[in-house]
Amino acid sequence: MNLFKKTMAFVLAIAGFLPAAWAREISLIPQPISVEETSGVFELSPKTTIGYDAALQDQAEFLQQVLSQSTGWDLALKANARKASVQLLLKPGEVGKAEGYLLTVTPKKITIVGEDKGGIFYGIQTLLQLFPAEIYSDRRQHNVEWTAPAVTIYDAPNRPWRGMMLDVARYFYDKEFVKKYIDMMAMYKLNKLQLHLIDDSGWRLEIKKYPRLTEVGAWAGPDHNRLGGYYTQEDIKELVAYAQVRHVEIIPEIEFPAHILSAIVAYPWLSCTGLQHEVPTQHFISKDLLCVGKESSIQFLRDVLEETVELFPSSYINIGGDEANYIRWKTCPYCQEVIKREGLKDASELQGYLTNIVAEMMKEKNRTVVGWEEIFMRGKVNTPVVGVIWHNVSDTILATRTGHKAVLTPATHMYFDFPESKTPGEVKAATWMPPISTEKCYSMEINDYSPESTVLGVQGCFWSDQFIHGTVLQEIDYLNENRSENYAEYFTFPRLLALSEVAWSSQAKRNYQDFNRRLSQHFARLDFKNCHYRVPEPRIEKMDTTDNGNLVFTLSPSVANSLIRYTTDGSYPTVHSPIYTGPVTVADKSDFHAITVVSDRHYSLPIYFAPDYSAYRQYGEYTAEWKPLTVQSQTAPWKFECTGKISGNGNYTVSFIHTKGDNSLKLGRLKLYKRDELLAEVEQTAIAGPENNAVSYTFSVDAFDAGTPFFIEVETCGQGGNDTAGLVFVKKEAQP
């Protein structure tokens, strides 16, 4: 234990936070079906041997590698041995559920009985969580007692689909990072990796028959600042083999008919217009779709998918299918000819027509088509598909009625590119939906699985479009500082651990307080895996009011063996602020801030109390505010972001509420922008002041794009001076 951790342990001990048995507490994620503790511990030693059934060589070698690199001992493997210290036994029918296992730890022996190879692997993952956190280190650790408590654990997953989506198209992550992502998924028993390989901003998969897809479509920007990259077919084979050992099925996503501009840049004849474009360096959703009316486009898909299924042995192939704007199809003579020939009602049904062609094509390859929920909502799809439900969970009802299956990944709970909170200082993130805390992710409802279920399981998504939203987060190649990978991990963890329990365990067994207690022990495991994560703020156990109106804060650590540092003057704490050792009294809650400190370079945002806008609930969501220093004496445009408040097509009201000051704010023309595109303009003059404190503007949105920033610009000036302050709210009106 290093000096920093020794100091933290001492401080926590004297503060009464560190129970005597803390280090021995069993804190497993996801929570198994049953855990029975017995007496004693099993201790690893250089003489420990690993015995295994011959069919389990990959699993045995995996366990040997993990144990050996952290202990420094080259533990012996023994095929078909029955007297080894650690025994891996494959016994179909004994556990009774796919991917299930029975783990027994005694002072003398460890036995893992698996229903199948997956069960053995997940038994190994649970076993590793019983050892000290140092077991995950990739280098030898000294002065560690390599013990696991005696225990009997029975476990099996509630659902067959436990997934993550990694967007490598908007930002290219090299294969070593993808391997690390697979490792972290496997550590928490996730088994499906949807690899988002294609988007407007990049084509990431080498296709031999169409070399320009990667020669041209994989790169954006000028040569001196070029962004991008791609995986060779040999890279893919390496990733697939790596994932198979870890029981992660890689599902390739070849996106169409939208989000395919990178291919159209390489081969303009794929689109309806045939115009030459450039691979974008800024995020937007292109209106150019794959032309369904040209046989050459269909042949292109056939060729690309042919090479793709040869590379990926998964029984699924994802075709994307979301966010298509059909304006090009409506004016394309080739597409209109298909609409007429097939008796379709409108251009949107061309998507169903295309999905049917591809689904039949893939059925011949023994593949099931997967796509975003739009694939079974745009025209009738005859061949059963799997819809990844991201927009409206109730769409699973439509999947049920039409004979399809579903996977839940609602943007409200499972999109990890949203921030965890509204605390000032959260890093740059998507804002078109409210923040998703770890608790909110954990709260997602999903019915327990049965073979008849429409819903196969649940999946998290990490989108990388923030990398092309203006502020460039990509690495500076010459520094090689991996900030983009750290960013991705910051957003993924610890929410991936919440996802793992939602995906693995039955809903009836979930308890967030218990999960949060176990989670506090897992940050050290992430540290030893060299995995970055968002440090959670300290927990507020109590906030009492004294007789004289002061507030007393009682805190507890959210990360085991961490420090809490705090301030009482309204300033943000640092790693040098006072150490919390007991309840703190302040006059007002805004005076108190506290942070979790894991190390001098890794700490949380401060505890934050958001302003109370409940009195303005009728006006919608708080969006911006004006203060005297932001008010000009002459008319000038005031521009502020409203991303997230503009949440779809419809009618909106923007209200300006004067809250204090003797002067008024004069308002003029208001404009709504989608990035730089003018969407709405309102010619109006209004005054928000002491005598008329609330004024409103209304406009309509009919070209909403998810993931695109929105801004309001309004002409303003102070009337009679700049002693004026107020709030701005945006409300989406209910549809008639």
N, C-alpha and C positions, 0 to 999 in steps of 0.2 A: 504494500500500500504506500503510495507516494505521500510526501509531506502535506500537500494540499488536502488529500482525502483523509489523512489522519487528523488534521485540524478540524475538518468538517465533522468527522465522526465524534470527536471530543466535544465540540460545541453542541451538537445535537443530543449527545448523551446527557450533558449537564442541563440542557433545556427540557429534558424529559421526552424527546421525540423518538429515541432509538431504543426499542425494546431489546431485552437481552437476547431474544431468539431471532432477532431481525434477519441475521445472515442465513438462518436455517429455514426461514419461512418459505413454504411452497407457493410460488406465484406463477402459475402456468397460463399462457395465452396461446391459442384459445383454451377456454376452460373445458377439461375433459368431462365425459358423462359421469364417471365416478372415480374418486380418489380415496383410497383407504391407507392411512399412514400406519406403519408398524414401528417396531423399535430397532434402533441401530442405524448404521450407515455403511455404504459400500465405498471402499477406497481404491482408487486407481493406483497402480504401481507399475514400474518398468516390466514386471512379470505378467501383467494383465494380458490375456489372450482373447481374441475375437473368433468365435466359432460360428459357422454359418452353413445353411443348406447350399448345395452347389448352385442353385438358381439365383442365389442372393449375393453373388460376388460383387456386383456394382454397389449394393447397399453396404456391404461389409467394408469395401475399400473406402467408401465415402466416410463411414464412421472412423475408420483407422486414420484417415487423413486429418479430420477435424481434431481428434484426440492427440495425435502425434505432434501437430504443428504448435499446439499450445503447451503441451506438457514437455515436449522435447524427447519423448520416448518413442522408439520405433516398435510399436505394439505388434505382436505376431498375429497373423491370420491363419486360421485352420479350417479348411473346407471339411464339411461333414463330421466335424468333431463334436462330441457330446459332453465333453468335460472342460470346455473353455470357460473363462471367467465371465465373458459376455456371449450370450447365445442368441442367434437370429434364426427363428424357425418359421417356415412357411407351412401353414395348416389351413387350407381352404375349408370353409364350413365350420371351423371351431369358433371363430369370433362372430361370424354370422352376418356381418355387414361389409360391403365393399369399402376398401381403404381403412378398415378397422384394425385395431391391435389390442393386445393385452400385454402390459409392461409390468414385470415383477422385479423389484429390487430388494435383495436381502443383503446382509453383511458379507455373504460369501459369493453371491452370484447375481448377475443381471440376465433376465430372459425377456426377449421380445417375440411374441407370437403374432404373426400377421395373417389376416384373411387373404391378402395378396401382397405383391411387392410394394404397392403404395402404403398398405398398412404397416409394413416393416419400416419403411422410410419415415412415416409420421411417428411411429413409436420411437425411432432414433431422435427425431426432433424434440419430442417430449423429454426423453432421457437427457439430452443436452441442457434443457432448461432446469434440470435438477442439480446440475453441477454449478460451481461458482461461475460468475459472468466471464471470468478470464478464459473459460473454455473456448470462447469464440475468437480469441486472438490468433492472428496469422504468424505470430512469433512466440518463441518460448517465454513462458512466464515463470518467475521464481517465487519461492516462499508462499506457495498456494497449497492449501489442503484440498486435494482433488477428491472430495467426497460427495456422494449423493445420498439423500435420506432413503431409508427402507420404506417402500411403498408398493401398493398394487393399484394399477390404473387400467380401467377399461374405457375405450374410446372409439368413436367412429364419427364421420362427418354427417351432418343432417342433410346436406345438399351436395350434388355432384359437381356443380359449377361454382367455383370460388376464384374469382378472377381479378385481374388488373389490366387496364389499358395504358400503354406507354406510347406517347406521341413522339415518334422519332422523325416525323415528316416536317413539322414546323421548325424543329431544331434537331440536328443530327447528333445523337449520342453514339460514341464508338462502341464496338462490340464488348470491350472490357467493362464498360459501365452497364451495358445490358446484362452481362453475366452477373454483375453485382446485384442488379435489380432482381434477377431470377433467384439468386441466393437468398435475398431478403424475403421474397415471396415464399420460397420453400421453407424458410425458418419458421414462418407462421402459417404453414399448411395451405397456402393458396396454390391452385393447380392449373389455372388458365391465364396465359399472357397474350392479350390481343395487341399485336404489334402494328401500330398505325403507320404504315410504310409510305402512304401516298397522300399528298394534299396539294393544294394550289402552289404552295411555296417549296415543294421539293418531292422528288421521286427517289426513293432510297433503296430500291431493289434492282440488282443487275438482271436484265433480261437479254439473253444472248441475241435473240432475233431482232431486237430493237435497241441497238447500242446508244442511240442519241438520248434515250430516256435518262441515262446516267451521265453521258458526256455533256448534255445540255441541261436536262431537267433537274439534275441533282445540285445545281449551283445557282446562286443568286448574287447580284452585286458586281461591282468592278473587280478586276483581277487583284488589285492591291488590297482589297477588303472583302474578298470573296467568302461567302458563307455556304456551308453545305457539306455534302459527303454522301456516301452510299455503302451498302454492304455488297461485297462480291458474293457469288454463289458459294464459294468456299467458306466465306464468313458465316453464311447462313447455315451451312452444314455443321460448322463448328458450334454455333449457338444452339442448334436443335439437339445435337448430341449432348451438350452440356446440360440443357434443360431436361432431357429425358432421364438422366441420372438423378435429377432432383425432382422428378415427377411433375414437371411443369410442361404443359402442352402449349406450344407456341402456335397461335392462330394468326395467320397473315391477314392484314386488311388491305385490299386493293380497292381504293375508293372510286366510285363512279355512280351515277353519271356526272355529279358535281364534284367539286374539290379535286379536279383533275387537270388544272391549268398547266401544271408542270409537264404533263405529257403532251398537251396541245402546243406548248412552246417548242417542244422537240419535234413534233409532227403536226403542223397546223391543219392538215387535212382531216384530223380526227374531229374537229369542231364543225358546227353548222356553217360558220362564216368563212373558214379557211384563213383568217387573218393571223398575222404574226404578232405574238405578244412576247413579254419578258417574264421570267420567273420573278415574282414579287419579293421585295425586301420588307414590305409592310403588310400587316394582316388585312385582308379583306376576302369576301367570298365572291369569286368570279361568277359572272352570269354565263360564261361560256361552258356549255355542257358537252359531253360526248354525243356526237350526232347519231341518233338511233336509226335514222333513215338510210344511212350508208352501209352497205355490206362490208366495206373496208373497215369500218369502225367495229362491227361485230367480229370480224376476223381478227382484228387487233386484240380484242378481249379474249377470244378463244386462244390465241397464241400466248398471251401474257399469262392467262390462268393455267394453261398447259404446263408452262415452265414453273409456275408457282407451286402447283400441287406436287410436282416432282421433287421440289426442295423441302416442302413441309409435309410430314406424314400425318399431321392432324386430320381428324375426320371432319373438321369444319374449315370453311373458308369464308372470311368476312368480306362483303362487297360494299360496305359503307352505306351509301344511298340516302344520306341526310341532306337537308338544306338546299335542295335543288330549286333554282329559279327557272321557270319554264319559258321565259320570254323568247329565248332563241328558238326553241322548238315550235313556238306559235307562228313564227315567220319563216321557218325553214321549209322549202318545198319538198325535200326528201322526207322530213318528219311528218309533214301534213299528208303526204301520200300514204304513209304507214297508218296514220290515224283513220284515213278514209277506207283503206283496204281491210283493216282489222275491225272496223265498226266501233272505234273508241269514241267516247264522248268529248274528251278534250286532251290537251297536251300532257296534263299530269298523268293520265292513264298510260302514256308511253313508258313511264317508269315501271309500272306493273308488267307491261309487255316485255320490257328488257329483263326484269327480274325473272320472269318465267323462262326466257331463253337461257339465261345463265344458270338458273336452278336445275333445269333439265340437263344442261351441259355438265354441271358438277355432279349430278346424280349418276351419270355414266362413269364418273371417276370415284364413286363411292364417297362423295363429299356432301355434307349438308351446308347449305348457304346460311350465313349469319349476316345480319346487317342492322343498322339503326332502325327504330320502329317504323320509319317511313316506308320501309320496303314492303310491308304488308298493308299499308294504308293508301297506296297510290295505285289503284286498279286491283283487279282480282289476281291473286297469285295461287296457282294450282298445286305446285309442288310444296310440301311442308318446309318451312324455313324457321329460323330462330331470330326473333326480333330483340335487339338490345334496347330496352325501354329507358330513354333518357329524359323524356319531356313530360310525359303524363302516365303515371303508373296505372291509371284506369284503362289504358290502352291494352293491358293484358286481357281484358274482357274480349276485345276484338280478336286478339290472337286465339283465345279459346274458341270463339265462335267460328273462326275460319280454319281451324285445324293446325295452327302453328304453335310453336313454343316461344318462351320468353326468358330473358335474363334482365334483372332489375339493376339499373345504374342511374337512378334519378339525380338530376343536377342539383336538386335541393339537399341531397345528403351525401352523394358519392363522387362529386367532382372536386378533386383535390387541388385544382389550380385556383380555387377560391381561398381567401384568407380564412384564418380560424376566428378572427374577431374584428371589431371595428376600432380596436385600440390604436391611437396614433403611433406611428412607427412600424406598423405591419409592413412587410416588404411588398414590393410591387406585385400585384396579383389581379386576377379577373374580378370584375365588379358588377357584372350584369345580373348576378343573383346575390342574395344576402350571404354573409359569411357562414362557413360550416365548421362549427367547433367539433372537437373529438367527441364530445357528448352527443351532439346532434347526429353525427355519423353513426354512432353506436345505437341511437334511438330508432333507426330506420326499421319499419315494420316489414316483415316478410313471412308469409305462411310457411309452416313446416312442410318439408318435401315428402311427396309420395310418388310412386311410379306413374300415377295418373296426373300429376301436377302439370299445369301449363308452365309454371315458373321453375326453371332448372336451377336457379341460384342467383347470386348477386355479384356485382363487379364494381370496382372503383375505377376512376379515370383520371389520368394526369395528362392534361393538354399543355402543349409547349408554345401556344401562340403568343404568350407574353414576351417571348424573345423577339417577336417582330411587331411589337406594339409601340415602337418609338425608342425607348431606352434600351440599348443593346446590352444584353447580359452575357453574350458569348465570351468565351475565353480570349485573351490576347495570346495567340499561339506561342509567342516568344517567351512569355512568362509561364505558361502551362499551369495556371493556378486553379483550374477546375471549378471556377465559381458557378458555372451553369449546372454542373452535376450536384454541387452543394445546394443550389437553389431547388433543384428537383427533389432532393432528399428532404429538405426543410419542409416542403409542402406535403410530401408523401408520409412522413413520419412525425408524430406517432399515429396518424389517422389510419394507416394501413393495419395497425394492430387492432383498432376498433373494427375495421372491415373484416379482419380474419375471424373475430369472434361472431360477428353477425352472420358470416358466411358458413362457419363450421357448426355453431351450436344452435340448439333449438331456441326459439324466441322465449319460451317459458323459463328457460334457465338464465336469461340475461339479467344482470343487475349492475347498473353503471357504477354505483358506489364501490361494489366489490371489484369490478373491473379496474376502476381508477386506483384502488389500493394495490392491485397486482401490477398495474402499469408502472407505478413508481419504481418497481424493482427492475424494469426492463430497459431503462435508459442506459444503465451501465453495460448491458449486453450490446446495445447499439453502439456505444462508445468503443467496445473492443472489436466490433465488426467494422470500425472506421466509417460508420454511417452517420451522416449529419442529421439533425432533427430540430424541430421547433421546441425549445424548452418551455414547458408550461409555467404559468405564473404560480406563486404560492397559493395554497388553498386558504380561503377565509373560513375558519371553523365557526367563529362567532363574531358578531358586531353588536355589542351592547351599548345602551345609552345610560349615562350616569345621571344622578339627580340634578346636576347643574347643566345638563345638556351636552356634555362631552361624549365622544365615542371611544369605545375600547375595542381594539382589534385583537383577536386571537387567531394566529395563523398556524399552519402545519406545512411541511415540505411536500411538494408534488413530485419531487425526484429524490429517491432514497439517497442518503448521505450527501445531500446538497446543503448549501448555506442559503439563508434568507437575509438580504440586506435591505434597509429601509430608510426613508426620510420622513420628516414630519413638518416640513416647511413648504410643501407643494412642489418641490423640485424633483427631478427624476433621480433615482438612486444610481450609484455606480458600484463597481467591485470594491471601492474603498469606503462605501457608506457603512454606518454602524451595523453590526450583526444582530439579528433578531434572536433574543433569548427568552422572550416572554411577552405577555400582552402589552400593547402600546396604546396610550391615550392621546387623542387629538381633539381639537375644538370642532373641526369640520372634516368630513370624509375627503374633501378635495385636498386637504393638507397631507394626506397619508398616501405614500407610494411604497411598494415593496417588490423586489425581484428575486427570482430563483437564480442562484449562481452555481453552476456545475464546475466551471473553471474560470480563470481570469479572462478567457476569450470566448466563453460559451455561457450565455445567461439569457434570461427571459426578458420580455417586455414587462413594464411595471403593471401592477394591479391598477385597473382603470375603471372609473365610474363614469359612464356615459351620461351626458346631460339628459334631463327628463323633459321630453317633448310631448308627454301624454296630453297636455292641455290643448295641443294643436292637432290631435288625431284626425279631426274632420278634414284637415287639409292634405293628408297623405303623408309621405315620407320626407323627413328632413333631408335637404339637399345642399344648401349653402347658407352663408350669412354675410351681411355687410356690416362694416364698422366705420367709424369716422375716418380713419386713415385710408380706407379703400374708396371713399367717396370723393369725386372730383367736383370742382366748382363750375366746370363747363361740361356740356354733354360729351360723354365718352362711352365706348362699348365696354361692358363688363361681361366677361366670359367665364363660365364655371362648368365643371363636369357634372353630368347627370346620368352617367352609365349605371345601370342597375335599376334606376328609377324608371327608365324607359325599358319596359320588359316585354314588349310585343306590339303588334299592330293594334290600333284602337285610338280612343279619344283621351286626351290628357288635359289636366288643369294645373297651371303653375301659379302658386300664391306667394305674394310678397307681404310679409307681416312686420309692421313697424313695432319694435319692442321698447325702445327707449330713445331719449334725445328730444330736444326742442325743435329740431328741424325735420324736414320731410325729404324723402327720396322721390325724385321725379323720374318716371319710367317712360320709355318710348318704344320704338320698334323692337320686337322680340324675334329671334331666329333660333331654329333647332338644327344642329348639324350632326350627321353621322360621320364621324371623323372629319373630313373636310367637305363632305357633300351636304348641301342645303336640303333639308327635308321639309321644313315648314317655316312660314313667315307670317307674323301677326302684326298688322299696322294698328297701333293703339297708343294712347297716351293716358297715363294714370299717375296718381300721387299716393304714396304710402307714408303716412305721417301721424302725428298725435290725434288729428281729428278724423282721419280715415285710415285706420291702422292696417286694413287688409284689402289688397287688390289682386285680381286674378286675370290670367290669360288662358285661352283654350286653343288647342290645335289637335290635329289628327296625324297619326303615323301609319303609313301603309307599306313601308319598305324596311321593316325591322330586320336586322342581322344579329344573331346571337354572337357574343364575343367581340363585337365592334364597339369602340367608345362613342359616347354621345355627349354633346355639349350644348348648353344654352348660352346665347349671347343676347344681351339686352342693353339698349341705350339708357344710361342713367346720369344723373347729376344731383347734387345737393341743392335744395331749395331754401334759400335764406341762410345757408351755411352747411357745414358738414357734421353738425352735432346730431347724428342719426345712426341708429343701429337696428338690425332686424334679421329675420330668418326667411328662408325660401323653402317651400315644400312643393313636391310634385305628387299628383294623384292620378292614377289611371281610373277613368270612369267605368262603371259597370256597363256591360253591353245591354242594350234595350231588349 
